[in-house]
Amino acid sequence: MKLNGALAGALLSFLADAGRVDAVRVRGTKTSAMDISSVGNLEPMEPRQLQTADFGQLTCNAALADAVCTPLPADFAGVVPCGVCYSMSDFGGARAGETLTMASGLNVIGRLDFPDGSKVTIETPSVFVQGILSMSSTRAVTGEPDVRIRMTGDTDVNFTPEGENAGACSGGACNVGPKAFVVAGGQLDINGMPDSCPTWSHILSVGHAAQPVPADFPSPPDPPTSSSGALCSASVVNEDFEGGLNQWYGNLGAYESIQEGSHDGSRYLSITERSFYHPGPLFDI
């Protein structure tokens, strides 16, 4: 499974709700190739899996990759037969910009191909991909998608697998909920950018610098002296740690804690996990 770009998130919001993703390849942004939207509210659902075993490729699609695609029939009702390839090429010419309403859903058992330049809106309560659904767009991103799929309806949809996958659903059909986008044993291939335009950058190597050691860091000031030169007897800090840390802490990531049992039985401050000699105890005056 290969996903890249903003479109992947839009697709997976349906795929995760509806079933099992077997083969998905998405490149580019949804504004360059396809947009999926919902008529009415799209209720969030818990991810579900249609079955415990994988859906397999249909044997009737064994030669599908080499099949010659014919234009979409004028009376197309939403089902692409197994082993057959339909092309949306007419929607890059005379039928560009049309809206197709598929009240019973779009069920791609064979292959449905949207070549570069196809412009169409599809309104449907569900999309089932048991064969291959492919789209390609190499034009510049303008903010207007060429292909729009508008998910309609609020009632649950039943998915009936074909061929050797027919026994995958108990009772012959799986309830996949409303506005379902299901890839079951099929392949979803959406390319919104030319292959020569990478959508990620490879990191050649990762280097680790040596641990920084400061050349200059704060040091305790010299204690004040009296006019006679004797050290001042006044205490700046007097701490026995009987009341806890009292704002003492370990410097530069060192760990501070109060321990019991010093030489005279009193508590003391312990600084551990020091990585060098300078991360000692600190107290802000």
N, C-alpha and C positions, 0 to 999 in steps of 0.2 A: 504494500500500500504506500503510495507516494502522494503527499499533500503539500501544497505550497500556495501562499497568498490568501487574501481575504475571502475569496470564494470558498475555500475549504471549510471555514467556520460556518458559512451559511449552509453548505451542503450537509455537514456532519450534524447540524442541529436536527435535520430530518432523519439522517441515516441512523443516528444513535437511538432515536425514538422508535424507528420502524423495524429494524432487524439487523441482519448480519452483513458487514461490509467484506466482500470477498476480493475485489480488485478495484482500487480507486486510484486514479492519477489526475491531479489537478495542478495546473500551473497558472499563475497570473492573478489578476484581481477580478472581482465580479463585474466591474464596470467595463471590462474589455471583452468579455465573452458571454457571460450569462448571469442573470439575476433571478433569485428565487424569492418570491414574496407570498404573502398570505392574504386572502380575502376574508376579513373577520379576524377574530382572535386566534392566536396559535397557542394553545394551552401546553405548558411544559409537562413532559411525561418522564417517568423513570425509564432509563435505558433497559431495553429488553432484547432477548435473543430468541429467534424463531424456533430453534431446535438445538440439540446438544451436539450434533454432528455437522460437518461442513456441507454446504450445498456444492454439488459438483457441476462441472461444465456439461451442458447438454450435448449428447453425441450428434444430434441433428445439426449442431453448429460447428462441427469439426472442420469444415472447409469455409467457414464464414469469413476468415481473414482474406481469402482470395476471391470471395464472391463479388460479382459485378453489381454495383448499386444502381437501382433504377429510381426515377423520380417518385416522390410520394404520390400515391393514387389520389385522384380528386375526391373519391368517396371514402377516404381513410377514416376509420371509426375509432382508432386508438390502439390496435393490436398489430405488431410487426411479427409475422409468422416466423417460426424457427427455420434457420438456414437461409433466410431471405434478408437482403439489405435494401433499405429504402434511404434515399438521399433527399435532403431538404434544399437541394441546389436551386429549385425554382423560386425559393424565398430569397435568393440573392438577385433575382431579376424581376419577372413579371408579377410575382406574388409577394414581393418584399414588403414587410410591414403588416401582413395579414395577422388576424387573431384566429386561432383554431381552438374550438371548444370541444373537449373530449369528456362528455358527461360521465362515461363509464370508466374513465381513467386511461392513462398511457401505459401500455404493457409491452415492453421491448423484449420479445422472446428471441428474435433474430438480431438484426443490427439496424440502428437508426443513426445516420451520420448527418451532422450539421457542418458542411464545408465552410471555409473562410468566406465571409461576406453574407452569410445567411442572416436574415432579419425577420423574426417571427415572435409572436406571443402565443403561448399555449396555456389555456385555462383547463385545469384538471383537478379532480379530488385526490389523485394518487399517481405516483410514478413507480413502476416495477421494472427493474433491469435484470433480466435473466440471460440476456445475450450481451450485446455491446451497445452502449450509448456514447457516441464520440462527438466532440465539438472542437472547432479550431478557429482562432481569430488572431491575425497578425497586425491589425491596424493599431494606430495610436489610441491610448486611453483618452476618452473624451468626457466620461461621466455618464454616458448613455449606453447601456448594454445592448448588444445585437439580439440576443435571445433572452426572452423573459418567460419564466414558468410561474404562473400564478396558481397557488394551491387553494382550492375552493372546498366548501362544504364543512360541516361540523359533525357528521355522523361517522361511526367507525367503518373502516373498509376491510374487506376480507381479501387476503392474498392466496391464490391457488397456484402452487408450483406446477411446472410442466415436466413431461417426460419422466426420466429416472428420479427426479426430485419430488415426484407427486406424493410420495409417502412421508415427506418431511414434516408435514403439518398434521396433527391429530384431527381426524374427521375429514381430511382432504383440503382444508383451508385454515389459514392463520388469521386471527383478528389482529390487525396491525394499527388499529386506532385511526383517527381522522388525519387528513393531510399527510399521508405516509409516503416517504421516499425510500424505497427498498432496493438494495442491490443483493440479489440472492443467486450465487453461482455465476453471476455475470461480471461485466467489466464497465466501469465508468471512467472515461478518458476525456478530460477537458483541458485544452491547451490554450490559454489566453495570451501567451507570449511566444515569439519565435524561439526555437531551440537555441539559437545563437545568443540569446539574451538571458544570462543566468540571473536567478532571483535570490541567490545567496552567495556568500563569499566563503571560500575555504581558508581555514587557518593553516598556514604552512608549518608553524612550530610554536611551542609555548616555552618561554624562558623564565627562569626563577632567579631573581637577583639575590645577592647575599643579604643577610640580615643587616639592616642599618645600625650603625654604632655611632651615636652622636659624639662629635669631637669636643663639644662644649655643652655642659648642662649645669643647672643650678647647684650650688654647693652651700652648705651652712655658713652664715655670716660669722665673722669673728665676734666673740662676746665683747660687750663694752667694758671699758676699764674706768677706774676712778681717777681723780686728779693726781693721786700718788702713784698711779701705774698699776695698782692692784686690781684684780678682776672684780667686777661688780657682783655682789652677793645676791642680787635680786633674781628670782626665778622667772624665766619667761614662760616655760611650760613645765608643769608638774603633774604627771599622770601615773596612776597606779593600775589603770585598766580594770578596776573593780566594778566600774559601771559600764563596761563594754568598750567598743572601739573609740567612741567619742571623737568621730571625724578623722581618725587615723586611717590610712589606706596604703595599699601597695602601689608603687610607681610603675608605669609602663606595662600594665598587664599582670604584675605580680599579685598573688592572692594573699589577703590579710585575714587573720583569725585570732581570737583570744584563746589562749591555752592555760591549763591549770598546772601547778606544780613547778614553780621556778625554784631556785636555790633556797629561798626562804619560805616557800610554800604559797607565795602570792601568784596572782595572775600575771601573764605577760603577753606581749604582742608578738605573733609569729608571722613572718613574711616568707611565703614559699612560692614555688614555680617561677623563680627568677631565671631569666634567660641570659643575664649578664650581670656584672658587678654593680651597675648603677641603679637597677630597679629596687631600691630599698623602701623603708617606710617613709611616708610623707604626712605632714600636718600643715594645713594652711593657716598662717598666723594673720 
